[in-house]
Amino acid sequence: MKILLRYFAWFLLSHSIYFWVITGVVLSLNKISTELREKLKNSQEKINFLRENKKRVEWAIIAGWKRPNIAGPWKMMRGVDDSPISW
């Protein structure tokens, strides 16, 4: 009897516009929450990687700061002159 009532209720609701609106909202919320869960998982993996490799990351940052930026001065002079030496 319960099964017949469920099918009858589903039949009545399926012909209602509200059923389709509610179904669409629920499905879109489910998709959004799944995407957010994946992003959170990826960001958590990045945080774990940084924690595990803290020294390596610190040395990579230090090496990046100490590496000379050869194109740096020319970038600033580009608006004034295209040649590498500005007199």
Stockholm file with secondary structure:
# STOCKHOLM 1.0

chainA/1-87         MKILLRYFAWFLLSHSIYFWVITGVVLSLNKISTELREKLKNSQEKINFLRENKKRVEWAIIAGWKRPNIAGPWKMMRGVDDSPISW
#=GR chainA/1-87 SS CHHHHHHHHHHHHHTSHHHHHHHHHHHHHHHHHHHHHHHHHHHHHHHHHHHHTHHHHHHHHHHHHHSCCTTHHHHHHTTTCSSSSCC
#=GC SS_cons        CHHHHHHHHHHHHHTSHHHHHHHHHHHHHHHHHHHHHHHHHHHHHHHHHHHHTHHHHHHHHHHHHHSCCTTHHHHHHTTTCSSSSCC
//
